[in-house]
């Protein structure tokens, strides 16, 4: 994995659940099961989307915006997005070109 790749961003929020798991956890687990190059879950300090509702951390309520980032080949990422159709509360999903400059030391051993 080097050169031109794609970056998939999946926007959701901390309060979104699928069964007894948080949606962002399910996405990360499925990304690993799909053998994607890797996934990172980022918690935003503040965020909002189509509605005026502002997602932020409160003392009594965890409702932060969450972004899951995954870098891999475009076809693999598009197939992965299609596999998420059963998950509720996924907001915006974006795909953009990125150039991989450096890989981790164990990247060559991944299938």
VOLOSE-257612 format. One record per residue: y, z, x of N, C-alpha, C in turn. Coordinates in steps of 0.1 Angstrom, whole numbers, plus 2048, in hexadecimal, padded with zeros to 3 digits. Layout:
<atoms>
[atom [Y,Z,X],[Y,Z,X],[Y,Z,X]]
...
</atoms>
This chain:
<atoms>
[atom [7F4,800,809],[800,800,800],[80C,800,809]]
[atom [813,7F5,80A],[81F,7F4,811],[827,7E8,80C]]
[atom [833,7E7,811],[83C,7DC,80C],[841,7DE,7FE]]
[atom [842,7D4,7F6],[848,7D5,7E8],[83D,7DB,7DF]]
[atom [841,7E6,7D9],[839,7EC,7CF],[842,7EF,7C3]]
[atom [83D,7F6,7B9],[845,7F9,7AD],[845,809,7AB]]
[atom [850,80D,7A6],[852,81B,7A3],[852,81D,794]]
[atom [849,824,78E],[848,827,780],[84E,835,77E]]
[atom [858,836,774],[85E,842,770],[85B,845,762]]
[atom [855,850,75F],[852,854,751],[85A,861,74E]]
[atom [863,85F,743],[86B,86A,73F],[865,871,733]]
[atom [865,87F,734],[860,887,729],[867,894,72A]]
[atom [862,89E,723],[868,8AB,725],[85E,8B6,726]]
[atom [861,8C1,72B],[858,8CC,72E],[851,8D2,721]]
[atom [858,8D1,716],[853,8D6,709],[849,8CD,702]]
[atom [846,8C1,708],[83D,8B7,702],[82F,8BA,705]]
[atom [826,8BB,6FB],[818,8BF,6FD],[80F,8B4,6F8]]
[atom [803,8B3,6FE],[7F8,8AB,6F9],[7EC,8B4,6F9]]
[atom [7E9,8B9,6ED],[7DE,8C3,6EC],[7E4,8D0,6F2]]
[atom [7DD,8D6,6FB],[7E1,8E2,702],[7E8,8E0,70F]]
[atom [7EA,8D3,713],[7F0,8D0,720],[7FE,8CA,71E]]
[atom [806,8CC,728],[813,8C6,728],[812,8B7,72A]]
[atom [81A,8AF,724],[818,8A0,725],[81A,89C,734]]
[atom [823,8A2,73B],[825,89E,749],[818,8A1,752]]
[atom [811,8AC,74E],[805,8AF,755],[7FA,8A5,752]]
[atom [7F9,8A1,746],[7EF,897,742],[7F2,88A,749]]
[atom [7FE,886,74A],[802,87A,751],[7FD,87B,760]]
[atom [800,886,766],[7FD,887,774],[7EE,887,776]]
[atom [7E7,88E,76E],[7D8,88E,76E],[7D2,880,76C]]
[atom [7D7,879,763],[7D2,86B,760],[7D6,862,76C]]
[atom [7E1,864,772],[7E5,85C,77E],[7DB,85E,789]]
[atom [7D7,86A,78B],[7CD,86D,795],[7BF,867,792]]
[atom [7BC,868,785],[7AF,863,780],[7AF,853,781]]
[atom [7BB,84D,780],[7BC,83F,781],[7BD,83A,790]]
[atom [7BC,844,799],[7BD,841,7A7],[7CA,83A,7AC]]
[atom [7D5,83E,7A5],[7E2,839,7A9],[7E6,840,7B6]]
[atom [7EF,83A,7BD],[7F3,83E,7CB],[7F7,84D,7CB]]
[atom [7FE,851,7C0],[803,85F,7BF],[80D,861,7B4]]
[atom [80F,86D,7B0],[819,870,7A5],[820,87C,7A9]]
[atom [82D,87C,7A6],[836,888,7A8],[83D,88B,79B]]
[atom [83D,898,797],[843,89C,78B],[850,8A4,78F]]
[atom [85B,89F,78A],[868,8A4,78D],[86E,8AB,781]]
[atom [874,8B7,782],[87A,8BE,777],[889,8BC,779]]
[atom [890,8B8,76E],[89E,8B6,76F],[8A5,8C3,76B]]
[atom [8B1,8C5,771],[8B9,8D1,76E],[8BF,8CF,760]]
[atom [8C2,8C3,75C],[8C8,8C1,74F],[8C5,8B2,74B]]
[atom [8C4,8AF,73F],[8C2,8A1,73B],[8C3,89F,72C]]
[atom [8C5,892,728],[8C5,88F,71A],[8C2,880,718]]
[atom [8BE,87D,70C],[8B9,86F,70A],[8C0,869,6FE]]
[atom [8B8,863,6F5],[8BE,85C,6E9],[8C5,866,6E0]]
[atom [8C0,872,6DF],[8C7,87C,6D7],[8D1,884,6DE]]
[atom [8D9,88B,6D7],[8E3,894,6DE],[8DD,8A0,6E4]]
[atom [8D0,8A3,6E2],[8C9,8AF,6E7],[8CA,8AF,6F6]]
[atom [8CF,8BA,6FC],[8CF,8BB,70A],[8C4,8C4,70E]]
[atom [8BB,8BF,717],[8B0,8C6,71C],[8B4,8CE,728]]
[atom [8B2,8DB,728],[8B5,8E4,733],[8AC,8F0,733]]
[atom [8AC,8F7,73E],[8A4,904,73E],[8AC,90F,738]]
[atom [8A6,916,72E],[8AC,921,728],[8A3,92D,72A]]
[atom [8A8,939,729],[8A0,945,72B],[894,946,722]]
[atom [896,942,715],[88B,943,70B],[884,936,708]]
[atom [888,92B,70E],[882,91E,70B],[882,915,717]]
[atom [877,910,71A],[876,906,725],[876,8F8,71F]]
[atom [881,8F1,721],[882,8E4,71B],[889,8DA,725]]
[atom [885,8DB,731],[88B,8D2,73B],[886,8C4,73A]]
[atom [88F,8BB,73E],[88B,8AD,73F],[881,8AC,74B]]
[atom [877,8A3,74A],[86D,8A1,754],[86C,893,757]]
[atom [86B,88F,764],[868,881,768],[85C,881,770]]
[atom [852,878,76D],[847,875,775],[849,868,77D]]
[atom [848,869,78A],[84A,85D,792],[83C,859,799]]
[atom [839,84C,798],[82D,847,79E],[830,83A,7A5]]
[atom [82C,838,7B1],[82D,82B,7B8],[820,825,7BB]]
[atom [81F,818,7B7],[812,811,7B9],[815,802,7B6]]
[atom [80A,7FA,7B5],[80C,7EC,7B2],[80F,7EA,7A3]]
[atom [817,7E0,7A0],[81C,7DE,793],[811,7DD,788]]
[atom [806,7D5,78B],[7FC,7D4,781],[7F5,7E1,77E]]
[atom [7F3,7E9,788],[7EC,7F6,787],[7F5,7FF,77E]]
[atom [802,7FF,781],[80B,807,779],[80D,803,76B]]
[atom [80D,7F6,768],[80D,7F1,75A],[801,7F4,753]]
[atom [7F5,7F3,759],[7E9,7F8,753],[7E9,807,750]]
[atom [7EF,80E,759],[7F0,81D,757],[7F8,820,74B]]
[atom [804,81A,74A],[80D,81C,73F],[805,819,732]]
[atom [7FE,80E,731],[7F6,80B,725],[7EC,816,721]]
[atom [7E7,81D,72C],[7DD,827,729],[7E4,834,724]]
[atom [7F1,835,724],[7F8,841,71F],[7FC,840,710]]
[atom [7F8,835,709],[7FC,833,6FB],[7F9,83E,6F2]]
[atom [7EF,846,6F5],[7EC,851,6EC],[7F4,85E,6EE]]
[atom [7FD,85E,6F8],[805,86A,6FB],[812,86A,6F3]]
[atom [815,874,6EB],[822,875,6E4],[82D,87A,6EE]]
[atom [839,879,6E9],[844,87F,6F0],[847,879,6FE]]
[atom [842,86D,701],[847,867,70D],[853,85F,709]]
[atom [85D,861,711],[86A,85A,70E],[86A,84D,715]]
[atom [874,84B,71D],[877,83E,724],[86C,83D,72F]]
[atom [867,830,731],[85F,82D,73C],[865,821,743]]
[atom [867,823,750],[86E,818,758],[865,814,764]]
[atom [867,807,768],[860,802,774],[86A,7FA,77C]]
[atom [86A,7FD,789],[874,7F7,792],[86D,7F4,79F]]
[atom [873,7EA,7A6],[86E,7E7,7B3],[872,7F1,7BE]]
[atom [869,7F4,7C6],[86C,7FD,7D2],[865,7F7,7DE]]
[atom [86A,7FA,7E9],[864,7F6,7F6],[85E,802,7FD]]
[atom [851,803,7FF],[84B,80E,806],[84D,80C,815]]
[atom [854,816,81B],[857,815,82A],[84D,81D,832]]
[atom [849,828,82D],[83F,831,834],[835,837,82A]]
[atom [829,837,82E],[81E,83D,826],[81A,84A,82C]]
[atom [813,852,824],[80D,85F,82A],[802,85B,833]]
[atom [7FD,865,83C],[7F3,862,846],[7E5,85F,840]]
[atom [7E2,864,834],[7D5,861,82E],[7D5,855,824]]
[atom [7E0,84E,823],[7E1,843,81A],[7D7,838,81D]]
[atom [7D3,836,829],[7C9,82B,82C],[7BB,82F,827]]
[atom [7B9,83B,825],[7AB,83F,820],[7AA,83E,811]]
[atom [7B5,83C,80A],[7B4,83B,7FB],[7AE,82E,7F7]]
[atom [7A6,82E,7ED],[7A1,821,7E8],[7A9,81C,7DD]]
</atoms>
